[in-house]
Amino acid sequence: MAFPSDLDEDAPIFAIAMAAELANMHPQTLRQYDRMGLVTPRRTAGRVRRYSLRDVAQLREIAVLSNEGVSLEGIARVLELQREVLGLRRRVRALEAELADERLTRLGGRIFAAGERGDVVPLAHGRRTARRTEVVVWRPARIHDAEAEADADADERRPKRTRAKASAPRTRASRAKRPPDA
């Protein structure tokens, strides 16, 4: 049976007999579910139960789960998780609306600056970071510069070799005239 769409789903309009008929259940079953907290109808001033369209839909869902073999404790857990999901969805919608409002009211785009430790810091529109007097010079290292520095460091760490001093400087001519070693 389809419900009219113009009715308020949370309006407590059905007496227990009508709700039981709409859910294809016995009225005593509805009383038991009320005691267990599965479906909690609103009460009138005279303590008479009144069920809403949402309550009837939940009663039908309980009937389906029960027919599938889910225990009443399992049904209670499923309903609890569904309520939690519904609450979270409402919270997400509220946060999305708040974010959309913030984007509409914010002047310009988001502004970021570098923090003292190099981290990224968001700034409010129209605010500046504290001025610093330090100067930082950045020079990109080139590959051949880095290799030359590494070679120079290696040369400094090598032990110096000492040569035996010759009495006369050696030239090509003196090497040629030298007698062969015996």
C-alpha positions in Angstrom: 0.0 0.0 0.0 1.5 3.4 -1.0 1.2 6.3 1.4 0.2 9.8 0.1 3.4 11.9 -0.3 1.9 15.1 1.0 1.5 13.7 4.6 4.1 14.4 7.3 5.9 11.1 7.9 6.4 11.9 11.6 2.9 13.0 12.4 1.4 10.6 15.0 -2.0 9.8 13.3 -2.6 6.1 13.6 -4.1 4.3 16.6 -2.6 0.9 17.5 -5.3 -1.0 15.7 -4.9 0.9 12.4 -1.0 0.7 12.6 -1.2 -3.1 13.2 -3.5 -3.5 10.2 -1.2 -1.4 8.0 1.9 -3.4 9.1 0.1 -6.8 8.9 0.7 -7.5 12.6 -1.3 -8.2 15.7 -1.7 -5.2 18.0 -0.1 -7.2 20.8 3.1 -7.5 18.7 3.2 -3.7 18.4 2.9 -3.4 22.2 5.8 -5.9 22.6 7.9 -4.0 20.1 7.1 -0.8 22.1 8.2 -2.4 25.4 11.5 -3.6 23.7 12.1 -0.2 22.2 12.1 -1.4 18.6 9.3 1.1 17.6 8.4 3.8 20.1 5.1 5.5 19.1 4.2 8.9 20.6 1.6 9.1 23.3 -1.4 11.3 23.7 -2.3 13.1 27.0 -4.3 10.0 27.9 -1.2 7.7 27.3 -2.8 6.2 24.1 -0.2 5.1 21.5 -0.2 7.0 18.2 1.9 5.7 15.3 3.3 7.8 12.4 3.9 6.7 8.8 7.6 6.3 9.6 6.6 4.0 12.5 4.5 1.9 10.2 7.3 1.6 7.7 9.7 0.6 10.4 7.2 -2.1 11.6 7.1 -3.4 8.1 10.9 -3.5 8.0 10.9 -5.4 11.3 8.5 -7.9 9.8 10.7 -8.5 6.8 13.8 -9.0 8.9 12.0 -11.3 11.3 10.7 -13.4 8.4 14.3 -13.7 7.1 15.3 -15.2 10.4 16.9 -12.2 12.1 16.5 -12.3 15.9 14.8 -9.5 17.8 18.2 -8.5 19.2 19.7 -8.4 15.7 16.7 -6.3 14.5 17.3 -3.9 17.4 21.0 -3.6 16.3 20.1 -3.1 12.7 17.6 -0.3 13.6 20.2 1.3 15.9 22.7 1.4 13.1 20.2 2.8 10.6 19.4 5.6 13.1 23.1 6.3 13.4 23.6 6.4 9.7 20.6 8.8 9.3 22.1 11.1 12.0 25.5 11.0 10.2 23.9 11.8 6.9 22.1 14.8 8.5 25.4 16.0 10.0 27.1 15.7 6.6 24.4 17.7 4.9 24.7 20.4 7.6 28.5 20.5 7.2 28.2 20.7 3.4 25.7 23.6 3.7 28.1 25.3 6.1 31.0 24.8 3.7 29.0 26.2 0.8 28.0 29.3 2.8 31.7 29.8 3.8 32.8 29.6 0.2 30.1 32.1 -0.9 30.9 34.6 1.9 34.7 34.4 1.7 36.4 37.1 -0.3 39.0 35.8 -2.8 40.5 32.4 -2.6 42.3 30.7 0.2 45.7 32.2 1.2 48.6 30.1 2.5 52.0 31.1 3.8 55.0 29.2 5.0 55.3 28.7 8.8 58.4 29.1 10.9 59.2 25.4 10.6 58.4 25.3 6.8 54.9 24.0 7.2 52.0 25.4 5.3 49.7 27.7 7.3 46.3 29.0 6.1 45.8 32.8 6.5 42.6 34.7 6.9 41.8 37.1 4.1 43.6 40.4 4.6 46.1 39.1 7.1 49.9 38.9 6.7 52.5 36.9 8.3 55.0 38.4 10.7 57.9 40.0 8.8 61.3 38.5 9.3 64.6 40.3 8.8 66.6 37.2 7.9 67.8 36.7 4.4 67.9 33.2 3.0 69.8 32.6 -0.3 68.9 29.6 -2.2 71.2 28.4 -5.0 70.2 25.4 -6.9 73.1 22.9 -7.0 74.1 21.8 -10.4 75.2 18.2 -11.1 78.8 19.1 -12.1 79.1 21.5 -9.2 78.2 18.7 -6.7 80.6 16.3 -8.4 83.4 18.8 -8.2 82.8 19.4 -4.5 82.7 15.7 -3.9 86.1 15.2 -5.7 87.6 18.1 -3.8 86.5 16.7 -0.5 87.9 13.2 -1.4 91.3 14.8 -2.4 91.5 16.6 1.0 90.9 13.3 2.9 93.6 11.3 0.9 97.0 11.0 2.6 99.7 13.1 0.9 102.4 11.0 -0.9 105.9 12.1 -0.5 108.4 11.7 -3.4 112.1 11.2 -3.1 113.8 14.3 -4.1 116.0 14.0 -7.2 119.2 16.0 -7.5 118.3 17.3 -10.9 115.0 17.7 -12.5 114.1 14.9 -14.8 113.6 15.7 -18.5 113.0 13.5 -21.5 116.6 13.7 -22.4 117.9 12.7 -19.0 115.5 9.7 -18.9 116.8 8.5 -22.3 120.5 8.7 -21.2 120.0 6.9 -18.0 121.6 3.5 -17.8 119.2 0.5 -17.6 118.6 -1.0 -14.2 120.6 -4.1 -13.6 
